Amino acid sequence: MAKGTRQAPKPEKAPRSPQNAKLSTSGTEAHLQSGICQLLDILDLPYTVTDAARVWGRDGRPRPSKVATGWPDLTGCLPGGILFAIECKGPRGRLKPEQRVTLSRLEGSGAHVLVAKSLDQVLPWLREILPALSGPARKLKRLKL
């Protein structure tokens, strides 16, 4: 590009709205997680995805994970400061014993916990746990899937 020439700004993506939502719903755990993340983005709920991938050191050996054993795939915060945790499983997926213990401890501490095998489980769960007057609850009511 010549000096002094300005590049045209890139067009911004249209924000997702409940009216134009198309979520990933196919059967793999990765697609389910992606669809849930899309839904949480639409609802403007803060969340993070747990990356428990194995890490390799410079010496070629696996390094210990910094993620607690059994920690759920997605964690986030509801209005009012309540933690939510979602463990995504494929159609035949099962919880490992460490996951059962961790999810039970989170639930015992007041977190809302869901083990999801489909997006169809997530929507009613969110309707149940979101405070009725919150912005995310109003967006969820308008959501057309």
C-alpha positions as protocol buffer text, in pm:
chain_id: "A"
residue {
  index: 1
  type: MET
  ca { x: 0 y: 0 z: 0 }
}
residue {
  index: 2
  type: ALA
  ca { x: 137 y: 341 z: -98 }
}
residue {
  index: 3
  type: LYS
  ca { x: 239 y: 581 z: 176 }
}
residue {
  index: 4
  type: GLY
  ca { x: -46 y: 810 z: 274 }
}
residue {
  index: 5
  type: THR
  ca { x: -311 y: 577 z: 128 }
}
residue {
  index: 6
  type: ARG
  ca { x: -583 y: 473 z: 368 }
}
residue {
  index: 7
  type: GLN
  ca { x: -742 y: 133 z: 367 }
}
residue {
  index: 8
  type: ALA
  ca { x: -1121 y: 119 z: 375 }
}
residue {
  index: 9
  type: PRO
  ca { x: -1253 y: 5 z: 712 }
}
residue {
  index: 10
  type: LYS
  ca { x: -1375 y: -352 z: 729 }
}
residue {
  index: 11
  type: PRO
  ca { x: -1753 y: -382 z: 757 }
}
residue {
  index: 12
  type: GLU
  ca { x: -1864 y: -471 z: 1107 }
}
residue {
  index: 13
  type: LYS
  ca { x: -2051 y: -793 z: 1161 }
}
residue {
  index: 14
  type: ALA
  ca { x: -2417 y: -747 z: 1241 }
}
residue {
  index: 15
  type: PRO
  ca { x: -2467 y: -820 z: 1608 }
}
residue {
  index: 16
  type: ARG
  ca { x: -2646 y: -1143 z: 1677 }
}
residue {
  index: 17
  type: SER
  ca { x: -3000 y: -1089 z: 1788 }
}
residue {
  index: 18
  type: PRO
  ca { x: -3263 y: -1332 z: 1907 }
}
residue {
  index: 19
  type: GLN
  ca { x: -3448 y: -1277 z: 1581 }
}
residue {
  index: 20
  type: ASN
  ca { x: -3163 y: -1396 z: 1354 }
}
residue {
  index: 21
  type: ALA
  ca { x: -3015 y: -1676 z: 1565 }
}
residue {
  index: 22
  type: LYS
  ca { x: -2885 y: -1991 z: 1395 }
}
residue {
  index: 23
  type: LEU
  ca { x: -2705 y: -2211 z: 1642 }
}
residue {
  index: 24
  type: SER
  ca { x: -2479 y: -2510 z: 1587 }
}
residue {
  index: 25
  type: THR
  ca { x: -2687 y: -2810 z: 1680 }
}
residue {
  index: 26
  type: SER
  ca { x: -2519 y: -3114 z: 1522 }
}
residue {
  index: 27
  type: GLY
  ca { x: -2429 y: -3412 z: 1735 }
}
residue {
  index: 28
  type: THR
  ca { x: -2060 y: -3384 z: 1827 }
}
residue {
  index: 29
  type: GLU
  ca { x: -1947 y: -3247 z: 2160 }
}
residue {
  index: 30
  type: ALA
  ca { x: -1752 y: -2971 z: 1983 }
}
residue {
  index: 31
  type: HIS
  ca { x: -2059 y: -2862 z: 1785 }
}
residue {
  index: 32
  type: LEU
  ca { x: -2273 y: -2867 z: 2098 }
}
residue {
  index: 33
  type: GLN
  ca { x: -2020 y: -2653 z: 2282 }
}
residue {
  index: 34
  type: SER
  ca { x: -2006 y: -2412 z: 1989 }
}
residue {
  index: 35
  type: GLY
  ca { x: -2387 y: -2383 z: 1982 }
}
residue {
  index: 36
  type: ILE
  ca { x: -2400 y: -2317 z: 2357 }
}
residue {
  index: 37
  type: CYS
  ca { x: -2130 y: -2049 z: 2321 }
}
residue {
  index: 38
  type: GLN
  ca { x: -2330 y: -1885 z: 2042 }
}
residue {
  index: 39
  type: LEU
  ca { x: -2638 y: -1885 z: 2266 }
}
residue {
  index: 40
  type: LEU
  ca { x: -2448 y: -1737 z: 2559 }
}
residue {
  index: 41
  type: ASP
  ca { x: -2308 y: -1466 z: 2326 }
}
residue {
  index: 42
  type: ILE
  ca { x: -2660 y: -1380 z: 2207 }
}
residue {
  index: 43
  type: LEU
  ca { x: -2778 y: -1357 z: 2567 }
}
residue {
  index: 44
  type: ASP
  ca { x: -2473 y: -1145 z: 2653 }
}
residue {
  index: 45
  type: LEU
  ca { x: -2381 y: -1372 z: 2945 }
}
residue {
  index: 46
  type: PRO
  ca { x: -2013 y: -1369 z: 3046 }
}
residue {
  index: 47
  type: TYR
  ca { x: -1852 y: -1712 z: 3020 }
}
residue {
  index: 48
  type: THR
  ca { x: -1527 y: -1889 z: 2946 }
}
residue {
  index: 49
  type: VAL
  ca { x: -1438 y: -2213 z: 2772 }
}
residue {
  index: 50
  type: THR
  ca { x: -1209 y: -2446 z: 2961 }
}
residue {
  index: 51
  type: ASP
  ca { x: -906 y: -2543 z: 2755 }
}
residue {
  index: 52
  type: ALA
  ca { x: -780 y: -2862 z: 2913 }
}
residue {
  index: 53
  type: ALA
  ca { x: -570 y: -2960 z: 2612 }
}
residue {
  index: 54
  type: ARG
  ca { x: -244 y: -3132 z: 2690 }
}
residue {
  index: 55
  type: VAL
  ca { x: 52 y: -2895 z: 2688 }
}
residue {
  index: 56
  type: TRP
  ca { x: 400 y: -3002 z: 2580 }
}
residue {
  index: 57
  type: GLY
  ca { x: 721 y: -2855 z: 2712 }
}
residue {
  index: 58
  type: ARG
  ca { x: 1025 y: -2760 z: 2505 }
}
residue {
  index: 59
  type: ASP
  ca { x: 1177 y: -3092 z: 2600 }
}
residue {
  index: 60
  type: GLY
  ca { x: 889 y: -3276 z: 2429 }
}
residue {
  index: 61
  type: ARG
  ca { x: 738 y: -3404 z: 2752 }
}
residue {
  index: 62
  type: PRO
  ca { x: 380 y: -3338 z: 2859 }
}
residue {
  index: 63
  type: ARG
  ca { x: 343 y: -3064 z: 3118 }
}
residue {
  index: 64
  type: PRO
  ca { x: 90 y: -3072 z: 3401 }
}
residue {
  index: 65
  type: SER
  ca { x: -238 y: -2903 z: 3314 }
}
residue {
  index: 66
  type: LYS
  ca { x: -324 y: -2581 z: 3493 }
}
residue {
  index: 67
  type: VAL
  ca { x: -693 y: -2672 z: 3476 }
}
residue {
  index: 68
  type: ALA
  ca { x: -838 y: -2852 z: 3777 }
}
residue {
  index: 69
  type: THR
  ca { x: -922 y: -3216 z: 3706 }
}
residue {
  index: 70
  type: GLY
  ca { x: -1289 y: -3256 z: 3621 }
}
residue {
  index: 71
  type: TRP
  ca { x: -1353 y: -2883 z: 3565 }
}
residue {
  index: 72
  type: PRO
  ca { x: -1657 y: -2826 z: 3335 }
}
residue {
  index: 73
  type: ASP
  ca { x: -1630 y: -2723 z: 2970 }
}
residue {
  index: 74
  type: LEU
  ca { x: -1805 y: -2387 z: 3017 }
}
residue {
  index: 75
  type: THR
  ca { x: -1834 y: -2167 z: 3323 }
}
residue {
  index: 76
  type: GLY
  ca { x: -1990 y: -1826 z: 3349 }
}
residue {
  index: 77
  type: CYS
  ca { x: -2180 y: -1579 z: 3560 }
}
residue {
  index: 78
  type: LEU
  ca { x: -2553 y: -1510 z: 3579 }
}
residue {
  index: 79
  type: PRO
  ca { x: -2700 y: -1173 z: 3672 }
}
residue {
  index: 80
  type: GLY
  ca { x: -2663 y: -1141 z: 4049 }
}
residue {
  index: 81
  type: GLY
  ca { x: -2320 y: -1307 z: 4050 }
}
residue {
  index: 82
  type: ILE
  ca { x: -2425 y: -1674 z: 4049 }
}
residue {
  index: 83
  type: LEU
  ca { x: -2184 y: -1917 z: 3879 }
}
residue {
  index: 84
  type: PHE
  ca { x: -2312 y: -2153 z: 3612 }
}
residue {
  index: 85
  type: ALA
  ca { x: -2128 y: -2456 z: 3478 }
}
residue {
  index: 86
  type: ILE
  ca { x: -2202 y: -2664 z: 3169 }
}
residue {
  index: 87
  type: GLU
  ca { x: -2036 y: -2994 z: 3090 }
}
residue {
  index: 88
  type: CYS
  ca { x: -2087 y: -3086 z: 2724 }
}
residue {
  index: 89
  type: LYS
  ca { x: -2117 y: -3451 z: 2626 }
}
residue {
  index: 90
  type: GLY
  ca { x: -2174 y: -3617 z: 2292 }
}
residue {
  index: 91
  type: PRO
  ca { x: -2469 y: -3852 z: 2247 }
}
residue {
  index: 92
  type: ARG
  ca { x: -2280 y: -4142 z: 2408 }
}
residue {
  index: 93
  type: GLY
  ca { x: -2060 y: -3937 z: 2638 }
}
residue {
  index: 94
  type: ARG
  ca { x: -2042 y: -4014 z: 3009 }
}
residue {
  index: 95
  type: LEU
  ca { x: -1908 y: -3823 z: 3305 }
}
residue {
  index: 96
  type: LYS
  ca { x: -1575 y: -3933 z: 3448 }
}
residue {
  index: 97
  type: PRO
  ca { x: -1567 y: -3982 z: 3825 }
}
residue {
  index: 98
  type: GLU
  ca { x: -1360 y: -3663 z: 3869 }
}
residue {
  index: 99
  type: GLN
  ca { x: -1620 y: -3467 z: 3673 }
}
residue {
  index: 100
  type: ARG
  ca { x: -1901 y: -3601 z: 3893 }
}
residue {
  index: 101
  type: VAL
  ca { x: -1713 y: -3492 z: 4205 }
}
residue {
  index: 102
  type: THR
  ca { x: -1633 y: -3144 z: 4068 }
}
residue {
  index: 103
  type: LEU
  ca { x: -1986 y: -3079 z: 3942 }
}
residue {
  index: 104
  type: SER
  ca { x: -2131 y: -3199 z: 4272 }
}
residue {
  index: 105
  type: ARG
  ca { x: -1898 y: -2967 z: 4466 }
}
residue {
  index: 106
  type: LEU
  ca { x: -1990 y: -2671 z: 4243 }
}
residue {
  index: 107
  type: GLU
  ca { x: -2361 y: -2742 z: 4285 }
}
residue {
  index: 108
  type: GLY
  ca { x: -2313 y: -2779 z: 4662 }
}
residue {
  index: 109
  type: SER
  ca { x: -2153 y: -2434 z: 4661 }
}
residue {
  index: 110
  type: GLY
  ca { x: -2458 y: -2276 z: 4497 }
}
residue {
  index: 111
  type: ALA
  ca { x: -2364 y: -2295 z: 4128 }
}
residue {
  index: 112
  type: HIS
  ca { x: -2617 y: -2393 z: 3862 }
}
residue {
  index: 113
  type: VAL
  ca { x: -2485 y: -2704 z: 3687 }
}
residue {
  index: 114
  type: LEU
  ca { x: -2594 y: -2879 z: 3368 }
}
residue {
  index: 115
  type: VAL
  ca { x: -2460 y: -3182 z: 3185 }
}
residue {
  index: 116
  type: ALA
  ca { x: -2579 y: -3117 z: 2828 }
}
residue {
  index: 117
  type: LYS
  ca { x: -2605 y: -3370 z: 2549 }
}
residue {
  index: 118
  type: SER
  ca { x: -2809 y: -3141 z: 2325 }
}
residue {
  index: 119
  type: LEU
  ca { x: -2897 y: -2776 z: 2283 }
}
residue {
  index: 120
  type: ASP
  ca { x: -3258 y: -2874 z: 2354 }
}
residue {
  index: 121
  type: GLN
  ca { x: -3156 y: -2932 z: 2717 }
}
residue {
  index: 122
  type: VAL
  ca { x: -2984 y: -2595 z: 2751 }
}
residue {
  index: 123
  type: LEU
  ca { x: -3273 y: -2364 z: 2656 }
}
residue {
  index: 124
  type: PRO
  ca { x: -3521 y: -2483 z: 2922 }
}
residue {
  index: 125
  type: TRP
  ca { x: -3242 y: -2491 z: 3182 }
}
residue {
  index: 126
  type: LEU
  ca { x: -3150 y: -2129 z: 3108 }
}
residue {
  index: 127
  type: ARG
  ca { x: -3517 y: -2027 z: 3123 }
}
residue {
  index: 128
  type: GLU
  ca { x: -3535 y: -2188 z: 3467 }
}
residue {
  index: 129
  type: ILE
  ca { x: -3220 y: -2033 z: 3615 }
}
residue {
  index: 130
  type: LEU
  ca { x: -3218 y: -1682 z: 3467 }
}
residue {
  index: 131
  type: PRO
  ca { x: -3376 y: -1415 z: 3687 }
}
residue {
  index: 132
  type: ALA
  ca { x: -3708 y: -1326 z: 3522 }
}
residue {
  index: 133
  type: LEU
  ca { x: -3642 y: -953 z: 3489 }
}
residue {
  index: 134
  type: SER
  ca { x: -3283 y: -975 z: 3366 }
}
residue {
  index: 135
  type: GLY
  ca { x: -3176 y: -862 z: 3020 }
}
residue {
  index: 136
  type: PRO
  ca { x: -3065 y: -1215 z: 2920 }
}
residue {
  index: 137
  type: ALA
  ca { x: -3405 y: -1356 z: 3024 }
}
residue {
  index: 138
  type: ARG
  ca { x: -3585 y: -1101 z: 2805 }
}
residue {
  index: 139
  type: LYS
  ca { x: -3357 y: -1189 z: 2512 }
}
residue {
  index: 140
  type: LEU
  ca { x: -3421 y: -1559 z: 2568 }
}
residue {
  index: 141
  type: LYS
  ca { x: -3798 y: -1503 z: 2550 }
}
residue {
  index: 142
  type: ARG
  ca { x: -3757 y: -1337 z: 2208 }
}
residue {
  index: 143
  type: LEU
  ca { x: -3523 y: -1607 z: 2078 }
}
residue {
  index: 144
  type: LYS
  ca { x: -3653 y: -1779 z: 1766 }
}
residue {
  index: 145
  type: LEU
  ca { x: -3475 y: -2106 z: 1686 }
}
